[in-house]
Amino acid sequence: MIRARRFAPAVAIAGVAGAALLAIRGPAAPDLTRGASLYAEQCASCHGAALEGQAEWRNPDPDGSLRAPPHDDSGHTWHHGDRLLFDYVRLGGAETLRRMDVGGVVSGMPAFGDILSDAEIRDVLAFIRSSWSPEMRAFQAARTEDEDR
């Protein structure tokens, strides 16, 4: 009985952490077909139908905002862990950067949290991830593990 009480806080913390991860990764396997369809509907107009991004994406627009980067191996999406990518889509670039206390960067990425459900965001990210080489997926998986620590 005493042991159970001693572990109760750890179990509660693990439960909260688990719930946060479920929001990011989800309880079910991603639906790549739905992810591809949602990407075509919601993302391709900026990031390209073939995930190629906008021309000269490394150079900001005249207003200082960043152009839409490619989501294939030539871009930098795979440099970021799942939590950051999920937040960037759900909250938008400006809010995500604000929450991270990052200044001097103007993101043109709108928030999709009112348009896409958490599961739909996970499906879009899984679709993007499925286009990466095994090396890029492994790198990104390690970044995601680092976020979870």
C-alpha positions as CSV (number, residue, x, y, z in Angstrom):
1,M,0.0,0.0,0.0
2,I,2.8,2.4,0.9
3,R,4.6,1.5,-2.3
4,A,1.6,2.3,-4.4
5,R,1.3,5.8,-3.0
6,R,5.0,6.4,-3.6
7,F,4.6,5.6,-7.3
8,A,1.3,7.5,-7.8
9,P,3.0,10.8,-8.7
10,A,5.2,9.1,-11.3
11,V,2.2,7.3,-12.8
12,A,0.3,10.6,-13.0
13,I,3.2,12.3,-14.7
14,A,3.6,9.4,-17.1
15,G,-0.1,9.7,-17.9
16,V,0.1,13.4,-18.7
17,A,3.2,12.9,-20.8
18,G,1.5,10.0,-22.6
19,A,-1.6,12.1,-23.4
20,A,0.6,14.9,-24.8
21,L,2.4,12.4,-27.1
22,L,-1.0,11.0,-28.2
23,A,-2.0,14.4,-29.4
24,I,1.2,14.6,-31.4
25,R,1.6,11.0,-32.6
26,G,-1.9,9.8,-32.2
27,P,-3.4,6.5,-31.0
28,A,-3.8,5.0,-34.5
29,A,-1.6,4.4,-37.5
30,P,-1.6,7.3,-39.8
31,D,-3.7,7.2,-43.0
32,L,-1.2,8.1,-45.8
33,T,-4.0,8.2,-48.4
34,R,-5.9,10.8,-46.4
35,G,-2.6,12.6,-45.7
36,A,-1.8,12.8,-49.4
37,S,-5.3,14.1,-50.2
38,L,-5.2,16.7,-47.4
39,Y,-1.7,17.8,-48.4
40,A,-3.0,18.4,-52.0
41,E,-6.0,20.4,-50.7
42,Q,-4.3,22.4,-47.9
43,C,-0.5,22.5,-48.5
44,A,0.4,22.1,-52.1
45,S,-0.5,25.6,-53.1
46,C,2.5,26.9,-51.2
47,H,4.7,23.8,-50.7
48,G,4.2,22.4,-54.2
49,A,2.3,19.3,-55.4
50,A,5.6,17.3,-55.4
51,L,6.7,18.8,-52.0
52,E,9.2,21.0,-53.9
53,G,8.5,24.2,-52.0
54,Q,8.6,27.7,-53.5
55,A,11.3,28.9,-55.8
56,E,14.3,30.5,-53.9
57,W,12.7,29.3,-50.6
58,R,15.9,30.2,-48.7
59,N,15.5,33.9,-49.6
60,P,12.8,35.8,-47.7
61,D,10.1,37.7,-49.5
62,P,10.4,41.5,-49.7
63,D,8.3,41.8,-46.5
64,G,10.8,39.6,-44.7
65,S,8.6,36.5,-44.5
66,L,10.1,33.1,-45.2
67,R,8.9,31.3,-48.3
68,A,7.4,27.9,-48.1
69,P,10.3,25.3,-48.0
70,P,10.3,22.0,-49.7
71,H,9.1,19.0,-47.7
72,D,11.2,16.5,-49.6
73,D,14.9,15.6,-48.8
74,S,16.1,18.9,-50.3
75,G,14.3,20.9,-47.6
76,H,14.7,21.1,-43.9
77,T,11.4,19.7,-42.6
78,W,13.2,16.5,-41.6
79,H,15.5,18.5,-39.4
80,H,12.7,19.0,-36.9
81,G,11.0,16.6,-34.5
82,D,7.4,15.6,-34.6
83,R,6.3,18.0,-31.8
84,L,7.7,21.0,-33.5
85,L,6.2,20.0,-36.9
86,F,2.8,19.3,-35.4
87,D,2.8,22.7,-33.5
88,Y,3.9,24.5,-36.7
89,V,1.0,23.2,-38.6
90,R,-1.6,23.4,-35.8
91,L,-0.6,26.8,-34.4
92,G,1.1,28.4,-37.4
93,G,4.6,29.6,-37.7
94,A,4.3,32.9,-35.9
95,E,2.6,31.4,-32.8
96,T,5.0,28.5,-32.6
97,L,8.0,30.7,-32.9
98,R,6.6,33.1,-30.3
99,R,6.1,30.2,-27.9
100,M,9.6,29.1,-28.5
101,D,10.8,32.7,-27.8
102,V,12.4,32.9,-31.3
103,G,12.7,36.4,-32.6
104,G,13.8,37.9,-35.9
105,V,12.0,35.4,-38.0
106,V,8.9,36.1,-40.0
107,S,7.0,33.0,-40.8
108,G,4.3,33.0,-43.5
109,M,2.9,29.6,-42.3
110,P,-0.7,30.0,-41.3
111,A,-2.3,28.0,-38.5
112,F,-4.4,25.0,-39.6
113,G,-5.7,24.0,-36.1
114,D,-9.2,25.3,-37.0
115,I,-9.2,23.6,-40.4
116,L,-7.6,20.2,-39.7
117,S,-8.1,17.9,-36.8
118,D,-5.1,16.6,-34.9
119,A,-5.5,13.3,-36.6
120,E,-5.5,15.0,-40.0
121,I,-2.4,17.0,-39.2
122,R,-0.7,13.7,-38.2
123,D,-1.8,12.1,-41.5
124,V,-0.4,15.0,-43.5
125,L,2.9,14.9,-41.6
126,A,3.1,11.1,-42.1
127,F,2.5,11.6,-45.8
128,I,5.4,14.1,-45.9
129,R,7.6,11.8,-43.9
130,S,6.9,8.9,-46.2
131,S,8.6,10.8,-49.1
132,W,11.9,11.0,-47.2
133,S,14.9,8.7,-47.8
134,P,15.6,6.2,-45.0
135,E,18.5,8.4,-43.8
136,M,16.3,11.5,-43.5
137,R,13.6,9.5,-41.7
138,A,16.2,8.1,-39.2
139,F,17.6,11.6,-38.6
140,Q,14.1,13.0,-38.0
141,A,13.2,10.1,-35.7
142,A,16.3,10.9,-33.6
143,R,15.2,14.5,-33.4
144,T,11.8,13.4,-32.2
145,E,13.4,11.2,-29.5
146,D,15.4,14.2,-28.4
147,E,12.2,16.3,-28.1
148,D,10.7,13.6,-25.9
149,R,13.4,13.8,-23.3
